[in-house]
């Protein structure tokens, strides 16, 4: 009975993971229209015991005096999402900690992802804090403060009994992937490398959805599955003790906070505050809290 309930819960929870890539690639993810909230970090921010007495200078051109106002599309766990009608996630707590460094309160504006840049350009918000992928077409519209790298992860059942650490360790093993997804392409490319090296190939189990890959691994029909690093992190948070991240690779995508093009005052203030969070351990604590692998840290 327990196993049946756990599998059912996995199916519900992993439906959110299917949306992760779409949220940050600006493919129509949705927020809560124009919902606005003042946030004082009610979810145990790692910054609460690391706030320093020496505050950084706050920008003089804020949308609202005394507040750091940012837009977010709260549909991308573990970075930003809603829980019991509250904003939660890595970015939410980081935003609170950044504001604290400058002696500011936080004002959160929930928007559709496609509405974030227009809101920034219209000076309704001071920055975008929504795990936005840094792409050339976006860099033409806004300036970025990068803070993390994203990639793909090898996920195994807790205990990692096969000692999997790299893609080479998956030689002869069965790996579940979503059919047609980038992870399937990556495995096939790696199989070419293994073949050229005279090593046995990975057995690819291509399945219709990410849910299927998770269940195949949970039921021991696959030794591991590949998924995006945010998806792997969120799975750890929602199903603690069931899976673990064996390795993260291809971390060549960068996400960042966005400010108006040419707004050096806000950009410099955010960069200085972010550096403080890295130096005082808040950044690392948040990564650990949200199960984000250290390989994704922008400061490694």
C-alpha positions as CSV (number, residue, x, y, z in Angstrom):
1,X,0.0,0.0,0.0
2,X,2.8,2.4,0.9
3,X,4.5,1.8,-2.4
4,X,1.3,2.4,-4.3
5,X,0.7,5.7,-2.5
6,X,4.3,6.8,-3.1
7,X,4.1,6.1,-6.8
8,X,0.8,8.0,-7.1
9,X,2.3,10.9,-5.3
10,X,5.3,10.9,-7.6
11,X,3.0,11.2,-10.6
12,X,1.3,14.3,-9.2
13,X,4.5,15.9,-8.0
14,X,6.5,15.3,-11.2
15,X,3.9,17.0,-13.3
16,X,5.5,20.2,-12.1
17,X,8.9,19.0,-13.2
18,X,7.7,18.6,-16.8
19,X,7.2,22.4,-16.9
20,X,10.6,23.4,-15.5
21,X,12.5,24.0,-18.8
22,X,9.5,25.8,-20.3
23,X,9.4,28.3,-17.4
24,X,12.9,29.6,-17.9
25,X,13.0,29.4,-21.7
26,X,10.1,31.9,-21.8
27,X,7.6,29.5,-23.3
28,X,4.5,30.9,-21.8
29,X,4.8,30.0,-18.1
30,X,2.2,31.7,-16.0
31,X,2.3,33.6,-12.8
32,X,-0.6,35.2,-10.9
33,X,-1.3,38.1,-13.1
34,X,-0.4,41.2,-11.2
35,X,-0.3,39.8,-7.7
36,X,1.9,41.8,-5.4
37,X,3.3,40.9,-2.0
38,X,5.6,42.4,0.6
39,X,7.8,39.6,1.8
40,X,9.7,39.4,5.0
41,X,10.9,35.8,4.5
42,X,8.6,33.6,6.5
43,X,10.1,30.4,5.2
44,X,13.2,30.3,7.3
45,X,15.6,32.2,5.1
46,X,19.2,31.2,5.5
47,X,20.1,34.9,5.6
48,X,18.3,35.4,8.9
49,X,21.3,34.7,11.1
50,X,23.9,36.1,8.7
51,X,22.7,39.7,8.3
52,X,25.6,42.0,8.7
53,X,25.5,45.4,10.5
54,X,27.4,47.1,7.7
55,X,24.7,47.7,5.0
56,X,25.5,48.4,1.4
57,X,24.2,51.5,-0.2
58,X,20.8,51.1,-1.7
59,X,20.1,52.3,-5.3
60,X,18.6,55.8,-5.5
61,X,16.3,55.0,-8.5
62,X,14.1,52.4,-6.9
63,X,10.5,52.0,-8.1
64,X,9.3,52.4,-4.5
65,X,11.5,54.1,-1.8
66,X,12.8,51.7,0.8
67,X,11.8,48.6,-1.1
68,X,13.5,46.3,-3.6
69,X,10.6,45.6,-6.1
70,X,11.1,42.6,-8.3
71,X,9.0,40.6,-10.7
72,X,8.8,36.8,-10.8
73,X,6.9,34.0,-12.5
74,X,6.4,31.7,-9.5
75,X,6.1,28.5,-11.5
76,X,9.7,27.2,-11.5
77,X,10.6,25.1,-8.5
78,X,12.9,25.0,-6.7
79,X,13.7,28.6,-7.7
80,X,10.3,30.3,-7.3
81,X,6.9,28.8,-6.7
82,X,3.8,29.1,-4.6
83,X,3.2,27.1,-1.4
84,X,0.0,27.8,0.7
85,X,-0.4,31.1,-1.2
86,X,3.2,32.2,-0.2
87,X,6.2,32.8,-2.5
88,X,8.9,30.2,-1.7
89,X,12.1,29.0,-3.3
90,X,15.8,29.7,-3.7
91,X,15.2,33.0,-5.6
92,X,12.7,34.2,-3.1
93,X,15.0,33.7,-0.2
94,X,17.9,35.1,-2.1
95,X,15.9,38.2,-3.0
96,X,15.1,38.7,0.7
97,X,18.8,38.3,1.6
98,X,19.9,40.7,-1.1
99,X,17.4,43.4,0.1
100,X,18.6,42.9,3.7
101,X,22.2,43.6,2.6
102,X,21.0,47.0,1.3
103,X,18.7,47.7,4.3
104,X,15.6,47.4,2.1
105,X,12.2,45.6,2.3
106,X,11.0,43.3,-0.5
107,X,8.1,43.9,-2.8
108,X,7.3,40.9,-5.0
109,X,5.2,41.2,-8.2
110,X,3.9,38.0,-9.6
111,X,3.7,38.2,-13.4
112,X,3.5,35.9,-16.5
113,X,7.0,35.1,-17.6
114,X,6.5,36.9,-20.9
115,X,5.4,40.0,-19.0
116,X,8.6,40.3,-16.9
117,X,10.8,42.2,-19.4
118,X,8.0,44.7,-20.3
119,X,7.4,45.3,-16.6
120,X,11.1,46.0,-16.1
121,X,11.3,48.3,-19.1
122,X,8.2,50.1,-17.9
123,X,9.9,50.8,-14.5
124,X,7.2,48.9,-12.6
125,X,9.9,46.8,-11.0
126,X,13.5,47.2,-10.2
127,X,14.7,43.8,-11.4
128,X,13.6,40.4,-12.6
129,X,14.2,37.6,-10.1
130,X,12.9,34.5,-11.9
131,X,15.8,32.1,-12.8
132,X,16.0,33.7,-16.2
133,X,18.2,31.9,-18.8
134,X,20.8,34.3,-20.1
135,X,20.5,34.3,-23.9
136,X,21.8,36.8,-26.5
137,X,18.3,37.9,-27.5
138,X,17.6,38.8,-23.8
139,X,20.9,40.5,-23.4
140,X,19.9,42.8,-26.1
141,X,17.0,44.0,-24.0
142,X,18.3,43.8,-20.4
143,X,21.5,43.6,-18.4
144,X,22.1,40.5,-16.3
145,X,23.6,39.7,-12.9
146,X,24.5,36.0,-13.2
147,X,24.2,33.8,-10.1
148,X,24.0,30.2,-11.0
149,X,24.7,27.6,-13.7
150,X,22.2,24.9,-14.8
151,X,22.8,21.5,-16.4
152,X,21.6,17.9,-16.3
153,X,21.7,15.4,-13.5
154,X,22.1,11.6,-13.2
155,X,19.5,10.6,-10.6
156,X,19.6,7.2,-8.8
157,X,17.7,5.6,-5.9
158,X,19.0,6.6,-2.5
159,X,22.2,4.7,-1.6
160,X,23.6,4.6,-5.1
161,X,24.4,0.9,-4.8
162,X,26.1,0.9,-8.2
163,X,28.4,3.8,-7.2
164,X,27.5,5.8,-10.3
165,X,29.5,9.1,-10.5
166,X,30.0,9.8,-14.2
167,X,28.4,9.0,-17.5
168,X,31.1,6.4,-18.1
169,X,29.8,4.6,-15.1
170,X,26.5,4.0,-16.9
171,X,28.2,1.8,-19.5
172,X,26.1,-1.5,-19.6
173,X,23.5,0.1,-17.3
174,X,19.9,0.9,-18.2
175,X,19.2,4.6,-18.2
176,X,15.7,6.1,-18.5
177,X,15.2,9.3,-20.5
178,X,12.2,11.2,-21.8
179,X,11.8,10.3,-25.5
180,X,12.9,13.1,-27.8
181,X,14.3,15.3,-24.9
182,X,17.8,16.7,-24.8
183,X,18.9,14.0,-22.3
184,X,18.1,11.2,-24.9
185,X,20.3,13.0,-27.4
186,X,23.1,13.4,-24.9
187,X,23.1,9.6,-24.0
188,X,23.2,8.7,-27.7
189,X,26.1,11.0,-28.2
190,X,27.9,9.6,-25.2
191,X,27.3,6.1,-26.5
192,X,29.3,7.0,-29.6
193,X,32.2,8.0,-27.4
194,X,32.0,4.7,-25.5
195,X,31.8,2.7,-28.8
196,X,34.9,4.6,-30.1
197,X,36.7,3.8,-26.9
198,X,35.8,0.1,-27.2
199,X,33.5,0.1,-24.2
200,X,30.0,-1.3,-23.9
201,X,27.2,1.2,-24.5
202,X,24.6,2.6,-22.2
203,X,21.2,0.8,-22.6
204,X,18.7,3.6,-23.3
205,X,15.2,3.3,-22.0
206,X,13.3,6.1,-23.8
207,X,9.9,6.7,-22.3
208,X,7.0,9.1,-23.1
209,X,7.3,11.4,-20.0
210,X,9.6,12.4,-17.2
211,X,7.1,10.7,-14.8
212,X,7.7,7.4,-16.6
213,X,11.5,7.8,-16.2
214,X,11.1,8.4,-12.5
215,X,8.8,5.4,-12.0
216,X,11.1,3.1,-14.1
217,X,14.0,3.9,-11.8
218,X,11.9,3.6,-8.6
219,X,10.7,0.2,-9.8
220,X,14.3,-0.9,-10.7
221,X,13.5,-1.2,-14.4
222,X,16.2,1.4,-14.9
223,X,19.4,1.9,-12.9
224,X,19.2,5.7,-13.3
225,X,17.4,8.5,-15.1
226,X,18.6,11.8,-16.6
227,X,16.8,15.1,-16.0
228,X,17.4,18.8,-15.7
229,X,19.3,19.9,-12.6
230,X,16.3,22.0,-11.4
231,X,14.0,19.0,-11.9
232,X,16.4,16.7,-9.9
233,X,16.6,19.3,-7.1
234,X,12.8,19.7,-6.8
235,X,12.4,15.9,-6.8
236,X,14.7,15.7,-3.8
237,X,12.7,18.3,-2.0
238,X,9.3,16.7,-2.7
239,X,10.3,13.0,-2.3
240,X,13.0,13.1,0.4
241,X,14.9,9.9,0.9
242,X,13.7,8.2,-2.3
243,X,16.3,9.5,-4.8
244,X,19.7,11.2,-4.8
245,X,21.7,13.1,-7.4
246,X,24.7,11.0,-8.4
247,X,26.3,13.6,-10.7
248,X,25.6,16.9,-12.5
249,X,27.1,17.5,-15.9
250,X,26.8,19.9,-18.9
251,X,26.3,22.8,-16.6
252,X,26.8,25.3,-19.4
253,X,23.6,27.3,-19.0
254,X,23.6,30.4,-16.8
255,X,20.7,32.1,-15.1
256,X,20.7,35.6,-13.7
257,X,18.7,38.5,-12.3
258,X,17.8,41.1,-14.9
259,X,17.9,44.9,-14.7
260,X,17.1,47.6,-17.2
261,X,19.6,48.1,-20.0
262,X,22.2,50.6,-18.8
263,X,20.9,50.7,-15.2
264,X,24.4,50.4,-13.7
265,X,23.3,51.6,-10.2
266,X,20.9,48.7,-9.6
267,X,23.2,46.3,-11.3
268,X,26.3,47.3,-9.2
269,X,24.2,47.2,-6.0
270,X,23.0,43.7,-6.8
271,X,26.4,42.4,-7.7
272,X,27.9,43.8,-4.4
273,X,25.1,42.3,-2.3
274,X,25.4,38.9,-4.1
275,X,29.1,38.8,-3.4
276,X,28.3,39.4,0.3
277,X,26.0,36.5,0.3
278,X,28.7,34.3,-1.3
279,X,31.2,35.5,1.3
280,X,29.0,35.1,4.4
281,X,27.8,31.6,3.5
282,X,24.1,32.5,2.8
283,X,24.4,31.5,-0.9
284,X,25.8,28.1,-0.1
285,X,23.3,27.5,2.6
286,X,20.4,28.2,0.2
287,X,21.9,25.9,-2.4
288,X,22.0,23.2,0.3
289,X,18.5,23.9,1.5
290,X,17.1,23.5,-2.0
291,X,19.2,20.5,-2.9
292,X,21.1,22.3,-5.7
293,X,24.4,20.5,-6.4
294,X,27.5,22.5,-5.6
295,X,28.6,22.1,-9.2
296,X,25.9,24.6,-10.2
297,X,27.4,27.4,-7.9
298,X,28.4,30.5,-9.8
299,X,31.2,31.0,-7.3
300,X,32.9,27.7,-7.7
